[in-house]
Each structure stands twice: as C-alpha cells, then as structure tokens.
Amino acid sequence: MQVEKQSVSLTKQILRSISEAGLIPLLAIVTAVVVGGIIIIIVGGNPIQAYAGLVEGSLGSTKALSETAVWSTPYIFAGLAVALAFKGGLFNIGAEGQLAVGAVFSALIGYALPEWLGFALPAIVHMPLAILVGMLMGGIWAGIVGWLKAYTGGHEVINTIMMNYIALNTTSFLLNGVMKDPSPTNVIARTPLIAKSARMPAIFDGLRVHWGFILALLAAFLIWWLLNKTTLGFEIRTVGLNPDAAQYAGINVKRTIILTMVLSGMLAGLAGSIEVTGLNYRHELGFSIGYGYDAIAIALLGKSHPLGIVLASFLFAIMRNGASRMQFLTQLPVDLISMLQALILLFVAADAIVRYIYRIKSKGERVVLTRGWGG
Amino acid sequence: MSESQIVLEAKGVTKQFPGVLANDNVDFDLRKGEIHALLGENGAGKSTLMNLIYGLHHPDKGEVFVNGNHVAIHSPNDSIAAGIGMVHQHFMLIPVFTVAENVMLGDETTKRGSLDHLAVAAKITEISKQYGLDVDPNALVGPLPVGIQQRVEIVKTLYRNAEIVILDEPTAVLTPQEAEDLFRIMRDLTARGVSIIFITHKLKEVLAVADRITVMRAGRVINTVKPSETDSAQLANMMVGRQVILTVDKKDHEAAEEILKVEGLTVRDQRNLETVHNVSFTVRGGEVLGIAGVQGNGQTELSEALTGLRSPISGKVTISGKDLTGKPPRIITEAGLAHIPEDRQRHGLVLSYTVADNMALCDYYQIPFSVRGVIQPKALDENSRKLISAYDVRTPSPFVNAGKLSGGNQQKVIVARELSRNNVKLVVANQPTRGLDVGSIEYIHSEIIKMRDRGVAVLLISAELDEIMALSDRIAVMYRGQIVAIVDSKKTTREQLGLWMAGAHVEPA
C-alpha cells in the first residue's frame, strides 16, 4: 500500500516539475503573441487574421503538416546539439558550422563515393554511410573545440564562433570550386545531386516529410535517456553543474568536456546530413543559414530538455512554415515572424519580466547555462 | 556609575527572508564603553541583526536608535555617519595599497586635488598610539600578518570617528596569542569610551572578554547574561536549546600498522607558489592525526595533494604501501580513501542534485548503482534511505535537492557517503565541522572517532584548535607550508600549540 502511495506522489512530483519547467516558456509565448498582436495593430494589420493565417499555413492541411514536420527536423537535431552542450556546462554557438560540415561530407559521400569506387552501392549501405560520415565529421569539428577547452582553457564560445567562420568559408570555397555542380546550366554554388541510393525515402507518397523526422524524434528520446538514465549522462550533467565536485567524485572532467562537445557536434552534423539525404539531395550554399543560431533559441525556449526541444522546434517550424500564408492573407511582411521569435526569446531569457507580469515567485536555483568566461 | 548610557538600541527588529524568519522581534542594546558579545550558532540571526544595524539590509519592522535618537539607516554610509563601524570576518583591504591608502579609501583627504598622505599618516599614527594598536601607516597591507591586517580594519573604523565598533567573528583567522592581543586591544578601546559588539560562536572567548552576553537562537534573543553569572555549559544550552556534551568521548588509542605515509611532499598552489614544503608524516590505523594551524598555511594544498585534486611537485604519498603520488581522485578513492572536503558546496556536493544522487556521487559508476552503463534508480534510492536513517540526515525525502538542506545536514550527506564506503582505510577530513551547529558537530565528531576505533587511519585538518585537541591522538602543527612539530596530544597544551602555530621555535616540553 505504502509503495503505491509513494509512486503516486512520485508521478505527481514529475508532473509538477514538468508544469513548473514549462510555465515560463508557455507564458513567454503567450506574452510574445499578445505583444506581437499589438504591433500588428499598430502597423495597421489584423492580428486575428494574421495568426489564423499562420496556423492555417502550418497546420491547416496534410501538406501543411508535412511541411511543418520537414521544417522541424533540422531544428530538433540542432536544438538537441545545443541543449546537450548546455547540460555539460558548455555553450556551443558552433552548431551552424558543425551542421555545414555534416552537410558537405554527406553530400560528398552521396554523389562522389560511387564514382570513386566505380560501382553503385546498395541503398542499405550508401544512405546510412552518408549520414554517418556527416555526423562523425560534425563531431570531430566540435571535438576540436572541446579539446581546446579541456587542455588549453580556450573558451568554447570564442572557439566555436571561429570554427564557424572556418567551416562556412571553406564550404563556400568548395561549393564554388571542386564540389560545384558541373551541369552546364548551373550558376549556383551547390553540389551535384546525390545518388538515389543515398537518399532517404519519404514517409508518404506525394508529401515531402521523410524518415529523418522520425529519426529526429528518436534522437530526442535517446538524448533524454542518455542524460538521465546512463552513467555517461550522470557524468556530463555533473561536470556541467559543478566541475569541482565532478573532479572530486573521480570523473575525468577533461575527457567529459571533449566527449560532450563531440556528441553535440554529432547532433548538429546530423541536422546537416539529414537535410542533404532526406530533403534537398544536395548541399547548397545558404540553405542552412540560421538553423544553427535558431538552435540556441530553441534550446533556451525548451529549457534544454529533449521534450522541450521537440515542442520548441514545432513552434519555430509552425512560425516559419505558416509565415507565407500569413503574408498572403494579410500582406504583413514575413519579417514579423522573426520579430515574434525574438520577442519569445526575450521573454524566456529575461524571465523576470514574465514573472513580474504574471506574479510568479522565483523558486529554486536559476538554470545555469554556461559557466561564463574562463570558468 | 555602573549602568552607563545606552549608545545603540534596536527595538522590535524583524526581518523575513524567503522561507526564514531571520530576526523575530529582536531587542538589543549596547552601553557606552562595554563589550557586548552576541553569541549564537550559524543561522541564529546574529549577522542579519548586524547587517540591519550597519545598513546592508533593511528591517521589515522595528527601529534603531543611536544615542537615544531614532536613525534611519539605508546604507553603510548612514551608519558610518552615525558613528558605527564594522570589521567584517573577511577583510575589505587592498593588498597592494599601504595602510594609509587603505584607511582613507572611500574617505580620501586631499590637498589641492591630490591625496594628502602625510595628514592621513599622521592621523593614523595618532589613533594607533592612542589605542595601543601599533600600526605603521606606510607599510604595504599584503605582507602584513593577519592579526595586523585586522588592526588596520579597526583603525579604518576609528579613522571615521566610529564610537561603536562591530567585530564579526574576529578570532576565526587568529592564533590563540593573536586573539589574546585582540582582546587586549578591545579592552583598551572600551577604556577610552568606544563600545564594541563582538559576534562569535566561541564560548571561551565570550566568557573571557565580554561585559554582557546576548544569546540568539533561530532568529530570537534567548537571554542576556553577565559572564560572572553563567558558564560554558549554560551558554551552550541556550545556544542549542538542549543539553550539550562539550567533550568527545574517546577510548585510549590502539594504533596499528601504518596506513598513510607522506614523504617529502612539496606542492604549489594555483598561483604557482610553493605552499607545502617538504612535508613528511605517517598516520597509522586506529589513530587520528590532527593538523593544526592558522588558515592559509598550506593545509588546503596538502589535503588536495593527498586526495588527488592537485599534483605535487615532488615527494611521495602511499596508502598501505601502494604508491598513489599524483594519481587521480578515483584511483585514490578505490585504494581506500574517504575524503570530507574543505568546501562542502564546491567539492562535496552537487547542490541541484537530489540527496540520493549526492549519496552515490563517487560510486555512481559501480554495481549496484550502475549496471552496464545504465544508472539504477532503485539502488540509489535504497542506498540513500539506508544512509539517511543510519546517519540521521534530516531531509523530507531522498528526492529533495541537497541545496535545500541545512549546512549540518549537507555535511551529514557527505559524511554518510564517504564513511559508509566498504573499503575505507584512510579518512581525510578537512574542516569537517566548519560553520555547523553544535548538534551536527557532536555527531560528526562521534562518527570520526567511530572510524578510528574501527582501525581506520584519520587525518583531521582543522583551524579550530579545540576540535584538534578533542579528537586527535597526535597533533602536527603546520606553519608556512611546513610541519613544525608533531606531538602526542596528551603531552601538549593549547599555549604551546599556539606558539607553534605562530611560527615560534619551541622544543616540545
């Protein structure tokens, strides 16, 4: 009997902790929607019509739903990447670069490997290989920053930004040069199409949503499991919360920092690989602009919890996907969506505003996202 | 003129912090020329009361009167203007400035736009002579001994014409002899009309120096008494609210084989300064070796080097014959170390983890807590329930975050985790009772003695001489990174240890 009672109270505890964690982001969204509505009125629009357009354009039809899922896929992967690093006490601003590295290598394996080998690969080998290589290269790219942090103390914020420059400019160089699509009509910086055997199939005929979306949901579950149920996850979280205590407890802090960055980079690399193998079938300069940065916003909005990341990714996907319908119906510029996103973030980051508006008392410790400069 | 004029009075002061009533309708008064001790455990509300008087916090209710006039104190500037000065436990001095520069800081005397060092120095010399403080205004503060730095802080308050001086735990950083000097200075000050509030949790000092003693507990004033009308036991009872045993019950010592052996250990701190020089000692099974010394004489680096948190420059550390010099903490833990770290919140706990997680912080990777890389919540839960009852940890449940527990219970979580490990051969306990309530201190002391009686070697590092003397079988004194003496605890005295702690070369009696 007593055991039963305890388990009930435990479920209650878990439910309460979920509602507590989700409360501020939810209220931030509500506040941003209200403030966004006021701005729409000020510029002479009809907020109800605008928001209706947004919802219709993103959720109103099977095709709209499929496109929302397509948009959310890279957001989930990249958001998980940033969130995992946060959990390990690291601020990975480099998802954008890691994503580009993953995309370039997946594209390369996708179009060039059969040529190099001289024979066609079966899809069961080629597609996973293209994804795997992209993922690993993203991991290595971020792992360099982890190594610098662990062994030289170089701050990951600076170094991921620098690695972004290197990755994005090298990508541009390659896509304009040796990797450029050689077809005579092409003037764009893009790779050739990847082989059919490297492409991920769509889930339903006639819709673009592909198996990468399912993989993204699976990844979210796996990361949750890794962080909360495994010994490695315990080590990552301990290093993130208190590196001194982690060292005292016998955890190899340097190794854990590097591993956290590698895992984070692998997730960001996957975001790029999946876009190439599942959606675009090539890497094109400029396709990913902003995913890696939006991912930071998503990780913050989702409070670095995998379920939160999935929900925040859906929200961002809804806004991105519904924007054109909103514009069509109301003639309001798509930029309004960026403004709305910024407002949501503002209210999440400056949660004191939301707490003040809704009179919510601060409970417990603040979320530690990163240990700051030289920490 | 037995009852002199009241210079400071707090009436009905109440201060509520989230979750704690830190001061509950507190009345307190200070008479001209007296030393009024404010006694209480950590968290009793002493510091809150002083911060309210000094203007660092604002009371929710209640009023403060200086010389009979109601004053509104909104910031330390207001209290300084009212003639109140405070010497904090951690000094507020800039080491690269001279005494004169430190004293005038914030209240600079200028002559035609530039600092008037001469006038300031003259005034410091005058104050110094008048009160027997013996402070050189032109000396750099950094190299001065702690006792002198404290006098600089006192000069700072007098320079600002303070007639009421608050001393917050002033003896925590002093040797017994330095403390005696401070008491003499305090008496000189009061003889010249200065009134002193002396905050402490040490019973002996209060009885030695105070004119009146006010005891606080849980935010309330319990009583105000005269030293002649009370004794240690009664004061301790008032502080804790129940009968307290002040001595540790300890059987005679039966030391066995050598467990910890340290030979020629030299360690540098993070500034690359050599803070431990060529230290050698041994600890045998079934004995407590106490390391006495004023804080900051290399004890921190010594314990870090022994527990794997810092690599020594040279020397050798062995546990039961196994060379563990410079090995990482996990290897040393697996060789039989239990480590109660100096800073429980920085090293000992992850405050936002549950009590259950913290109780497996060092063993989480081993069976039964982990099986093939997967954490077993049931094993964590069972382990914590067992330890919570065995070590009397007061927590609502094993799933409460460690940060929500009181300091005493946080320390019990660490003690339970470390001492319950089944292969423990050596306990390194660094400041195991710092800042704890009397009840927790009693409990942790008895657990340490239990380990010793079971044949475990114990290295106890503490700045509290009473703790060292109560628990140790042998006592080593550390001064400027060296062990200057190792003696049998039965064959030494507080005075002798105090001299060693101050660096005097005295042969063991």
Contacts between the chains, C-beta under 8 A, distances in Angstrom:
chain1	res1	chain2	res2	distance
A	10	B	399	7.8
A	13	B	399	7.0
A	229	B	374	5.9
A	229	B	375	5.7
A	230	B	373	5.5
A	230	B	374	5.6
A	230	B	375	6.3
A	231	B	364	6.5
A	231	B	365	5.1
A	231	B	370	4.5
A	231	B	373	5.0
A	231	B	374	7.1
A	231	B	375	6.1
A	232	B	373	6.6
A	233	B	375	7.6
A	234	B	357	7.8
A	234	B	364	5.4
A	234	B	375	5.9
A	238	B	350	5.8
A	238	B	353	7.7
A	238	B	361	7.6
A	241	B	350	5.1
A	241	B	351	8.0
A	241	B	352	5.8
A	241	B	353	7.2
A	242	B	346	7.5
A	242	B	349	7.8
A	242	B	350	4.8
A	242	B	351	7.4
A	244	B	346	5.0
A	244	B	347	5.2
A	245	B	346	7.1
A	245	B	347	5.6
A	245	B	348	6.8
A	245	B	349	6.3
A	245	B	350	5.2
A	245	B	361	6.9
A	247	B	309	6.3
A	247	B	329	6.5
A	247	B	347	7.9
A	248	B	307	7.8
A	248	B	309	6.6
A	248	B	329	6.1
A	248	B	339	7.2
A	248	B	341	6.0
A	248	B	347	4.3
A	248	B	348	6.9
A	248	B	361	8.0
A	248	B	362	7.8
A	249	B	329	7.3
A	249	B	361	4.7
A	249	B	362	4.8
A	249	B	364	7.6
A	250	B	328	6.8
A	250	B	329	4.6
A	250	B	330	3.0
A	250	B	333	5.6
A	250	B	362	5.9
A	251	B	330	7.9
A	252	B	328	7.3
A	364	B	352	7.9
A	364	B	401	7.3
A	365	B	351	7.2
A	365	B	352	5.7
A	365	B	403	6.5
